[in-house]
């Protein structure tokens, strides 16, 4: 059975050399905080899309389109889809719960300077029935159909000019009055909504970008998708809302992951060297102690494991410090461009248990890497030489 020095010996050593321990903790903690911050940014962006999707809502896009910004239907085609698809649910009056929607990104001025693309969505009255209670008017009222009125997503009010109730948004040459502010789970809270017919005229887009509909309970989405893929009258790409919204996060999520990995590698390398130097200095000062441990019967492998444990504890302490640094970011609002749609999206940092778990594991890995050489150096010492040096 492997006999190890008491772990209290390693913990006491870290406390005795608390200045060096603290500096190494800060180095590892800063590295971990940067990684966790980028991951929290990615998690916040992804959750914005994945939490807003519904499996009972589907959208019809042009075949080959990867987003509604690339899609397009003639109004006649959209009407056929709305009325002739048997899987679409009906409201209490027997009308299809389906709506044609127009989508276009328009340049808007930001309150803090510069410009960004803001999604403009023209909707029909049935869009609100499909959204149901997920959409809430927080201030003002809904726009009236057929008028030059709009409602704006809550996320735009503090970021984009003229998005407050009572202000006027100029779209091309048409002024639209802001009459309400709404909240809607998902990326929709970063959009401007107006009447589809008026937006079509203002944006000079005669058709629809997509058709959105609510499915009947038990509808076979897979069979409907296969049937409409090669339909001669209304060929369509059909996706449920959850799948579609998740697909819109891929480009930016991959970019953020790549950025996090790059920063972690660069800063992690420095943290590993700092940990190695701290441990080597500690071992040099404890040469006599190592000699005593070897002389009283502890095997070199036991010494190696003991010092690796000390390195892991050092990394764990750094990881906990990094987590404390990044937790205040949770819920902090920010915004960026979604590379999938090239539009501004506002969201919040999300410091999830997954983010913290990855951060702590990464810190322990840094501790392990930083402790390998010092632990090997300690385990390979000759007892007599170690005692002489002490």
Rosetta blueprint (number, residue, H / E / L):
1 X L
2 X L
3 X L
4 X L
5 X L
6 X L
7 X H
8 X H
9 X H
10 X H
11 X H
12 X H
13 X H
14 X H
15 X H
16 X H
17 X L
18 X H
19 X H
20 X H
21 X H
22 X H
23 X H
24 X H
25 X H
26 X H
27 X H
28 X H
29 X H
30 X H
31 X H
32 X H
33 X H
34 X H
35 X H
36 X H
37 X H
38 X H
39 X H
40 X H
41 X H
42 X H
43 X H
44 X H
45 X H
46 X H
47 X H
48 X H
49 X H
50 X H
51 X L
52 X L
53 X L
54 X L
55 X L
56 X L
57 X E
58 X E
59 X E
60 X E
61 X E
62 X L
63 X L
64 X L
65 X L
66 X L
67 X L
68 X L
69 X L
70 X L
71 X L
72 X L
73 X E
74 X L
75 X H
76 X H
77 X H
78 X H
79 X H
80 X H
81 X H
82 X H
83 X H
84 X H
85 X L
86 X L
87 X L
88 X E
89 X L
90 X E
91 X L
92 X L
93 X L
94 X L
95 X L
96 X E
97 X L
98 X E
99 X E
100 X E
101 X E
102 X E
103 X E
104 X E
105 X E
106 X E
107 X E
108 X E
109 X E
110 X E
111 X L
112 X L
113 X L
114 X L
115 X E
116 X E
117 X E
118 X E
119 X E
120 X E
121 X E
122 X E
123 X E
124 X L
125 X L
126 X H
127 X H
128 X H
129 X H
130 X H
131 X H
132 X H
133 X H
134 X H
135 X E
136 X E
137 X E
138 X E
139 X E
140 X E
141 X L
142 X L
143 X L
144 X L
145 X L
146 X L
147 X L
148 X L
149 X E
150 X E
151 X E
152 X E
153 X E
154 X H
155 X H
156 X H
157 X H
158 X L
159 X L
160 X E
161 X L
162 X L
163 X L
164 X L
165 X L
166 X L
167 X L
168 X E
169 X E
170 X E
171 X E
172 X L
173 X L
174 X E
175 X E
176 X E
177 X E
178 X E
179 X E
180 X E
181 X E
182 X E
183 X E
184 X E
185 X L
186 X L
187 X H
188 X H
189 X H
190 X H
191 X E
192 X E
193 X E
194 X E
195 X E
196 X H
197 X H
198 X H
199 X H
200 X H
201 X H
202 X H
203 X H
204 X L
205 X L
206 X L
207 X L
208 X E
209 X L
210 X E
211 X E
212 X E
213 X E
214 X E
215 X E
216 X L
217 X L
218 X L
219 X L
220 X L
221 X H
222 X H
223 X H
224 X H
225 X H
226 X H
227 X H
228 X H
229 X H
230 X L
231 X L
232 X L
233 X L
234 X L
235 X L
236 X L
237 X E
238 X E
239 X E
240 X E
241 X H
242 X H
243 X H
244 X H
245 X H
246 X H
247 X H
248 X L
249 X L
250 X H
251 X H
252 X H
253 X H
254 X H
255 X H
256 X H
257 X H
258 X H
259 X H
260 X H
261 X H
262 X H
263 X H
264 X H
265 X H
266 X H
267 X H
268 X H
269 X H
270 X H
271 X H
272 X H
273 X H
274 X H
275 X H
276 X H
277 X H
278 X H
279 X H
280 X H
281 X H
282 X H
283 X H
284 X H
285 X H
286 X L
287 X H
288 X H
289 X H
290 X H
291 X H
292 X H
293 X H
294 X H
295 X H
296 X L
297 X L
298 X L
299 X L
300 X H
301 X H
302 X H
303 X H
304 X H
305 X H
306 X H
307 X H
308 X H
309 X H
310 X H
311 X H
312 X H
313 X H
314 X H
315 X H
316 X H
317 X H
318 X H
319 X H
320 X H
321 X H
322 X H
323 X H
324 X H
325 X H
326 X H
327 X H
328 X L
329 X L
330 X L
331 X L
332 X L
333 X E
334 X E
335 X E
336 X E
337 X E
338 X E
339 X L
340 X L
341 X L
342 X L
343 X E
344 X E
345 X E
346 X E
347 X E
348 X E
349 X L
350 X L
351 X L
352 X L
353 X H
354 X H
355 X H
356 X H
357 X H
358 X H
359 X H
360 X H
361 X H
362 X H
363 X H
364 X H
365 X H
366 X H
367 X H
368 X H
369 X H
370 X H
371 X H
372 X H
373 X H
374 X H
375 X H
376 X H
377 X H
378 X H
379 X H
380 X L
381 X L
382 X L
383 X H
384 X H
385 X H
386 X H
387 X H
388 X H
389 X H
390 X L
